[in-house]
Amino acid sequence: MTGRTSGPWPEPDEQRPDGFGPPPAPFAPPAPPAPPAPFAPGAPRSGGRRRPDRPVAAVGTALALLAALLLIGGGAHHLTVRGESAQPPAGPSGSPPVDRGDGKGPGGGPDAYDPNAGIRAGEARVWLRDNQAEVAGAGTSQYGPWRVGDTVVGALTSGFTGYAVADGQEKWKLSIQTPLCGVPPAPSTNGKLVVGVKESASETSRCTHLQQIDLATGRAGWKVPVPPENAHDTTTQFELAISGDTVVVARAAVMSGFSVTDGHKLFGTSSPNGCYPSAVAGGSRLIAIRQCPDPKDAVARGQAMVEELDPATGVARWGYKYAQNWTVGRVLSIDPLVIAAHHKDKKTWNLTAFAGDGAVRSQGSPAFGVSGRCNGFGNASGFQECYAATADADSLYIGAGKPGATLDTEDTGQVVAVDLNTGKERWRTAEQPKGRTMWPLAVEDGRVLTYVTPGNGEAGAVVSLAAADGAVRSVLQSPAAARGAEGVFYPHGVRIAWAGGRLFLLNGRVYSPEPRKASRAILSFGT
């Protein structure tokens, strides 16, 4: 689905514009008959440990169900989607013609596209929304998705839109006076998001203020300036993270904390102990990443350091320094804390799992490859922007594949379970057919909810894997006709959320609406 072509990849938050970056697979109708090989994890592979008391009798039945699930072909649409055209979708074999509609109900013009055309019993109904805002010719970044109650929210640099979770209908829209210049990965537990905004609409303006947004209602709250921590504290971009009632603002070599509730400043710092802050990650814990220069070598990069901070004061509870020339790439899980780092030689990366007190539980260099969005190598997006990893108390589950020539690979058609106490693989699923990618999303009730992208003639699906041994169970299947729409949510730019039994896909970059040309913004299916 994302075959590499000559030339550079787009930035991680970009949906491919016309003529740049890797093209998506063509939206051709699936070839009839010969079914693809079904997805079947089977027994664990290297390092696997199967719990003898875990019942596995139902696995064969589950695999048969999933095999049938993956036989459903994909449809396509007659609109142009950023330069890619396709034929109208054909209904499932043997079914009568269907009204393609506009995805919102019966009717629609001849070019309308309905991702639910030919939907079958048991398939999850899809809703799809295209970008309707006028943006710059090169497109603009899109952030989210964030689910708060019955609302899911997406944001452009110019404002926010709330959609009904059930059907995607617009619930509210909020414009902001000046462009966004920083967005945290997640809101506070009560649905408040704090974002960075610029001082003016000028392209060269600085990031100077924080703005609170209530994602449940779409109302703007307080707005405060961010006082400089030193004479060099000026930037065009903030990195933000929320933990408890604290939002932390990281920028070049400084960091500040503010109350999410009322915006008052809680703490500020520049470079204590000679180590300057460079990034933050939030959630149930507040994690800071610092860089510690070598006092004897001004040219050397120095050492990367990870700290857990007290959200109320910014004081470090513990710290851990990596060896020279290692760079922290991603925070894959906050609790338990799991971090991916890479070495400057471009050939080595590792996973480090930390105990609650900062002690290292395990550290090792995996034999598998992951995308640059999950190890951070050559990828400049946020430190929590891996959407293909989740963890429980004992294991990390991550989308993986064969290592590429560099540290990352886009062909991540497997899920690998890594024991956090030993750093060794526990099990891995069988490889997906080429072009399909697996994205572990969350662990619920002892099972790993995983999105399987469309490809090889099939539409996208959500499956669950037993945390004990990777045994598969089908959860959701999107309709065949949805394959074309799902296919433009490219793995290197999509942002994903799983919440309340629903999957949400949001394109990291969108474009202005044009006649007969759609820019897919957000898609969802579920219960």
C-alpha positions in Angstrom: 0.0 0.0 0.0 2.9 2.3 0.5 5.5 1.1 -1.9 8.6 3.3 -1.8 9.5 5.2 -4.9 12.6 7.3 -5.7 12.8 10.5 -3.8 12.3 11.4 -0.1 9.3 10.5 2.0 7.1 13.2 3.2 7.3 14.4 6.7 5.5 12.1 9.2 2.5 14.4 9.5 2.0 14.7 5.8 -0.5 13.1 3.5 1.1 12.8 0.1 0.4 15.8 -2.2 0.3 15.3 -5.9 3.6 14.2 -7.3 5.5 13.9 -4.1 6.5 11.1 -1.8 5.3 7.5 -2.0 2.1 6.9 -4.0 -0.7 4.8 -2.5 -1.6 1.5 -4.1 -4.0 2.1 -7.0 -7.7 1.8 -6.1 -8.4 -1.0 -8.5 -11.3 -3.3 -8.0 -10.2 -6.6 -6.5 -9.6 -9.6 -8.8 -12.3 -12.2 -8.4 -12.1 -15.7 -7.0 -8.7 -16.8 -5.7 -8.8 -15.8 -2.0 -5.8 -14.3 -0.3 -4.0 -16.3 2.3 -5.8 -15.6 5.6 -4.1 -13.9 8.6 -3.2 -16.6 11.0 -0.8 -15.9 13.9 -0.7 -19.6 14.9 1.8 -20.6 17.5 4.4 -18.2 18.9 7.7 -18.0 17.2 11.2 -17.4 18.6 11.2 -16.9 22.4 7.5 -17.8 22.6 6.1 -19.0 25.9 2.6 -20.4 25.8 0.8 -20.6 29.1 -0.3 -24.2 29.6 -3.4 -23.3 31.5 -4.6 -20.9 28.7 -7.5 -22.6 26.7 -6.6 -22.7 23.0 -9.4 -24.9 21.7 -11.3 -22.0 20.2 -8.3 -20.7 18.2 -9.1 -22.8 15.1 -12.6 -21.5 15.1 -11.4 -17.9 15.4 -8.9 -18.4 12.6 -11.6 -19.7 10.4 -13.8 -16.8 11.1 -11.0 -14.3 10.4 -10.1 -16.1 7.2 -13.6 -15.7 6.0 -13.5 -12.1 7.2 -10.4 -11.4 5.0 -11.9 -12.8 1.9 -14.1 -9.7 1.5 -12.8 -7.7 -1.5 -12.4 -3.9 -1.6 -14.2 -1.2 -3.5 -13.0 2.1 -4.9 -14.5 5.4 -5.9 -15.0 7.6 -8.9 -13.8 10.8 -7.2 -10.2 11.9 -7.5 -8.5 11.8 -4.2 -5.4 14.0 -4.5 -4.5 12.8 -8.0 -5.6 9.2 -7.6 -8.7 8.1 -9.6 -10.6 4.9 -9.6 -13.7 3.2 -10.9 -17.0 3.0 -9.0 -17.2 0.1 -6.5 -18.7 -3.1 -7.5 -21.1 -4.8 -5.1 -20.1 -8.1 -3.6 -20.2 -11.1 -5.9 -23.8 -12.1 -6.5 -25.4 -9.0 -4.9 -27.8 -6.6 -6.7 -26.6 -3.1 -7.6 -26.5 -0.7 -4.7 -26.9 3.1 -4.3 -23.4 4.5 -3.8 -24.8 7.5 -2.0 -22.6 10.1 -0.3 -21.9 8.3 3.0 -24.7 10.3 4.7 -27.8 8.4 3.6 -29.7 7.6 0.4 -29.3 9.6 -2.8 -26.3 11.6 -4.0 -24.9 12.5 -7.4 -23.2 10.3 -10.0 -19.8 10.9 -8.5 -20.9 10.4 -4.8 -19.0 7.8 -2.8 -20.5 5.6 -0.1 -18.0 3.6 2.0 -20.9 1.4 3.1 -22.0 0.3 -0.3 -22.9 -3.3 -0.3 -22.4 -3.6 3.5 -23.0 -7.1 4.8 -24.4 -8.4 8.0 -21.8 -8.2 10.8 -19.7 -5.5 9.1 -19.1 -2.3 11.0 -20.7 0.8 9.4 -18.2 3.5 8.4 -18.5 7.2 8.5 -16.1 9.5 6.5 -15.6 13.2 6.5 -13.6 15.2 4.0 -11.8 18.5 4.7 -14.0 21.4 3.8 -11.7 24.3 5.0 -9.7 26.4 2.6 -6.0 25.9 3.4 -2.7 26.8 1.8 -1.8 25.1 -1.5 0.7 22.8 0.1 -1.9 21.7 2.6 -1.9 22.0 6.4 -1.3 19.7 9.3 -4.2 18.1 11.1 -4.1 17.0 14.7 -6.1 14.6 16.9 -8.2 12.5 17.0 -9.3 13.0 20.6 -12.5 11.3 21.9 -14.4 12.9 24.8 -17.7 11.2 25.5 -19.8 11.2 22.4 -17.6 13.6 20.6 -14.4 13.1 18.6 -12.3 16.1 17.7 -9.8 17.0 15.0 -7.9 20.2 14.6 -6.3 22.3 11.8 -3.8 25.1 12.5 -6.8 27.4 12.2 -9.3 25.7 14.6 -11.1 22.7 15.9 -14.1 20.6 14.8 -16.1 18.2 16.9 -17.9 15.3 15.3 -20.6 13.0 16.7 -18.9 9.6 17.5 -21.8 7.6 16.2 -22.3 9.1 12.7 -19.6 11.8 12.1 -22.1 14.7 11.9 -20.5 18.0 12.9 -21.4 19.0 16.4 -19.4 22.2 16.8 -16.6 24.2 15.2 -14.2 26.6 16.9 -11.9 29.0 15.1 -8.8 30.4 16.8 -7.5 33.9 16.3 -3.9 32.9 15.5 -2.4 29.6 14.2 -1.6 26.6 16.4 2.0 26.0 17.1 1.9 23.1 19.5 -0.5 20.4 20.4 -0.2 17.7 23.2 -0.9 14.1 22.3 -3.9 13.9 24.7 -6.1 16.2 26.8 -6.5 16.1 30.6 -8.8 13.5 32.1 -11.7 16.0 32.1 -11.4 16.7 28.4 -9.4 20.0 28.5 -6.7 20.5 25.9 -4.1 23.2 26.1 -2.4 24.2 22.9 0.3 26.7 21.8 -0.7 29.6 19.6 1.3 32.2 17.7 1.4 35.9 18.5 0.0 36.8 15.0 -1.0 35.2 11.7 2.3 36.1 10.1 4.3 33.1 8.9 7.4 34.3 10.8 5.5 35.0 14.0 6.7 33.3 17.2 4.9 30.8 19.5 4.0 32.9 22.5 0.7 31.9 24.2 -1.2 28.9 25.6 -4.9 28.5 24.9 -7.3 26.1 26.7 -10.0 24.3 24.8 -12.9 22.3 26.2 -13.1 19.4 23.8 -16.6 18.3 25.0 -18.2 21.7 24.2 -15.9 23.3 21.7 -15.5 26.4 23.9 -12.3 28.3 24.3 -11.1 28.8 27.9 -8.3 30.9 29.3 -5.4 32.2 27.3 -2.0 33.2 28.8 1.4 34.3 27.6 4.4 32.0 28.1 7.1 34.1 29.9 10.6 33.6 28.6 12.9 31.5 30.8 16.0 33.2 29.6 17.2 35.8 27.0 17.3 33.1 24.3 13.8 31.7 24.9 12.1 32.3 21.6 10.6 29.7 19.2 8.1 29.1 16.4 7.0 25.8 17.9 6.1 24.3 21.3 6.2 20.7 22.3 3.4 20.1 24.9 2.4 17.3 27.2 -0.3 17.1 29.8 -0.1 15.1 33.1 -2.6 15.5 35.8 -3.5 19.2 36.1 -0.2 20.3 34.5 0.7 21.2 30.9 4.4 21.3 30.2 5.8 23.5 27.5 9.2 22.4 26.1 11.2 24.4 23.6 14.9 25.0 22.8 16.7 24.2 26.0 14.0 25.4 28.4 10.8 24.0 29.9 7.8 25.5 31.8 4.8 24.1 33.6 1.3 25.6 33.8 -2.0 24.7 35.4 -4.5 23.2 33.0 -7.4 24.5 35.1 -6.6 28.2 35.2 -3.3 28.7 33.3 -1.2 30.0 36.2 2.6 29.1 36.0 3.8 26.3 38.2 7.5 26.1 37.4 10.2 26.9 34.9 13.7 25.7 34.2 16.5 26.1 31.7 19.4 23.8 32.3 19.8 22.4 35.8 22.9 20.2 36.4 24.2 21.2 33.0 21.5 19.1 31.2 19.0 21.1 29.1 15.5 19.9 28.5 14.6 18.9 24.9 11.2 17.1 25.0 8.4 15.9 27.2 5.8 13.1 27.3 2.7 13.0 29.4 -0.2 10.9 30.6 -0.3 9.2 34.0 3.3 10.2 34.5 5.3 13.2 33.3 8.6 12.2 31.5 11.2 14.7 30.5 14.0 14.1 28.0 17.2 16.1 28.5 20.5 16.4 26.6 23.7 16.6 28.7 26.6 18.1 26.7 30.2 16.8 27.2 32.0 19.6 29.1 35.3 18.4 27.6 34.0 18.3 24.0 31.8 21.1 22.7 31.2 19.3 19.4 30.1 16.0 20.8 26.4 15.4 21.2 26.8 14.3 24.8 24.4 12.0 26.6 20.6 11.7 26.5 18.9 11.6 29.9 15.4 10.5 30.8 13.7 11.8 34.0 10.3 11.4 35.7 9.1 14.8 37.0 6.7 15.8 39.7 3.9 17.5 37.6 3.2 20.0 40.3 6.8 21.3 40.8 8.9 20.1 37.9 11.3 18.5 40.3 12.9 15.3 39.0 12.0 12.1 40.9 14.7 10.1 39.2 17.0 10.2 36.2 18.7 7.8 33.8 21.6 8.6 31.4 22.1 6.7 28.2 25.7 5.9 27.1 27.4 8.3 24.7 26.0 8.7 21.2 22.6 7.2 22.0 19.5 9.4 21.1 16.1 9.0 22.7 13.7 8.5 19.8 10.2 7.6 21.2 8.3 7.1 24.4 6.3 4.0 23.5 4.5 3.6 26.8 4.2 5.9 29.8 3.1 3.3 32.4 5.0 1.0 32.3 7.6 3.3 30.9 9.2 2.0 27.7 11.5 4.0 25.5 13.1 3.4 22.1 16.5 4.9 21.5 19.0 4.7 18.5 22.7 4.9 18.1 24.4 7.4 15.7 25.9 4.6 13.6 22.4 4.2 12.1 22.5 0.4 12.6 21.4 -0.1 16.1 18.3 0.7 18.2 17.1 -0.5 21.6 14.2 -0.8 23.9 14.5 0.1 27.6 11.8 -0.7 30.1 11.9 1.2 33.5 10.5 0.3 36.9 8.4 2.8 38.8 11.5 4.1 40.7 13.6 4.5 37.5 15.5 1.3 37.7 16.1 -0.5 34.4 13.9 -3.6 34.1 15.4 -4.6 30.8 17.3 -3.3 27.8 18.1 -4.9 24.5 18.4 -4.4 20.8 15.5 -6.1 19.0 16.1 -8.4 16.0 13.0 -6.9 14.3 12.5 -3.6 12.6 9.8 -1.0 13.3 8.7 2.2 11.5 10.6 5.4 12.0 7.5 6.7 13.8 8.2 4.1 16.5 12.0 4.3 16.9 12.3 8.0 16.1 15.2 7.5 13.6 15.0 10.1 10.9 11.6 11.1 12.1 11.0 14.5 13.7 7.4 14.2 14.9 6.5 14.2 18.6 8.0 11.8 21.1 4.6 10.0 21.7 3.8 9.8 18.0 4.1 6.0 17.6 0.6 4.7 16.8 1.6 1.1 16.6 2.7 0.2 20.2 0.9 -0.5 23.4 1.8 -2.2 26.7 0.4 -4.0 29.7 2.3 -4.6 33.0 4.4 -7.3 31.6 4.8 -6.8 27.8 5.2 -4.3 25.0 3.2 -5.1 21.8 4.5 -3.4 18.7 4.0 -3.4 15.0 7.2 -4.9 13.4 8.8 -6.4 10.3 12.0 -7.4 8.8 14.8 -4.9 9.5 15.5 -2.6 6.5 18.8 -1.2 5.3 18.5 1.5 7.9 16.9 1.4 11.3 13.3 1.6 10.2 11.0 -0.4 7.9 7.6 0.5 6.5 6.6 -3.1 6.0 5.4 -3.8 9.6 3.0 -6.7 8.9 3.4 -8.4 12.3 2.9 -7.8 16.0 5.7 -8.7 18.3 5.3 -9.2 22.1 8.4 -8.2 24.1 8.8 -9.3 27.7 9.5 -6.2 29.7 11.4 -8.1 32.5 13.8 -9.8 30.1 13.7 -7.7 26.9 13.2 -10.9 24.9 10.5 -11.7 22.4 7.6 -13.7 23.8 5.8 -14.3 20.5 5.1 -12.8 17.1 2.3 -13.2 14.7 2.6 -14.6 11.2 3.4 -12.1 8.5 0.6 -10.3 6.8 0.2 -10.4 3.1 2.4 -7.7 1.5 0.9 -4.3 1.8 -1.0 -4.9 5.0 0.2 -3.3 8.2 -0.6 -4.1 11.8 -1.1 -1.4 14.5 -1.4 -2.5 18.1 -3.8 0.1 19.7 -4.6 -0.9 23.2 -4.8 -3.8 25.7 -8.3 -4.5 27.0 -9.3 -7.5 29.1 -6.1 -9.4 28.4 -6.3 -8.9 24.6 -4.4 -6.6 22.3 -6.7 -4.6 20.0 -5.0 -4.3 16.6 -5.9 -2.4 13.4 -5.1 -4.3 10.2 -4.8 -1.8 7.3 -6.5 -2.4 4.0 -4.5 -4.0 1.2 -4.2 -7.1 -1.0 -7.8 -6.6 -2.0 -9.2 -6.4 1.5 -10.7 -3.6 3.6 -9.4 -2.7 7.0 -10.3 -4.6 10.1 -9.7 -4.7 13.9 -8.7 -8.0 15.5 -7.6 -8.9 19.0 -4.6 -10.9 20.0 -4.4 -12.9 23.2 -1.8 -11.3 25.4 -0.7 -14.7 26.5 0.1 -16.2 23.1 -1.1 -14.0 20.2 -4.1 -16.2 19.4 -6.4 -14.2 17.1 -10.0 -13.2 17.3 -12.0 -11.0 14.9 -13.5 -7.8 16.3 -14.6 -5.5 13.5 -14.6 -5.6 9.7 -15.2 -2.6 7.6 -17.2 -2.9 4.4 -15.5 -3.8 1.1 -16.3 -0.4 -0.4 -14.5 1.4 2.4 -11.1 0.0 1.2 -10.6 3.0 -1.2 -11.2 5.6 1.5 -9.1 3.8 4.2 -6.3 3.4 1.7 -5.5 7.2 1.6 -4.8 7.2 5.3 -1.2 6.5 4.7 0.8 4.6 7.4 3.5 7.2 7.5 1.1 10.1 8.2 -2.0 8.8 9.8 -3.0 9.5 13.4 -5.0 6.8 15.1 -7.2 6.4 18.2 -9.1 3.5 19.6 -11.7 4.5 22.2 -15.0 3.0 23.4 -15.1 0.2 20.8 -14.4 2.5 17.8 -11.4 3.1 15.5 -10.7 6.6 14.4 -8.3 7.4 11.5 -7.2 11.0 10.9 -5.0 12.2 8.1 -2.0 14.1 9.3 -2.2 16.5 6.3 -5.2 17.8 4.4 -5.9 20.0 1.4 -8.5 22.5 0.2 -11.7 21.1 -1.3 -11.8 21.2 -5.1 -14.4 20.1 -7.6 -14.3 16.3 -8.1 -11.3 16.1 -5.8 -11.6 15.0 -2.1 -9.1 15.4 0.8 -10.1 12.7 3.3 -9.9 14.1 6.8 -11.3 11.5 9.3 -12.8 8.1 9.1 -14.3 5.9 11.8 -16.0 2.5 12.2 -17.0 0.5 15.2 -19.8 -0.3 17.6 
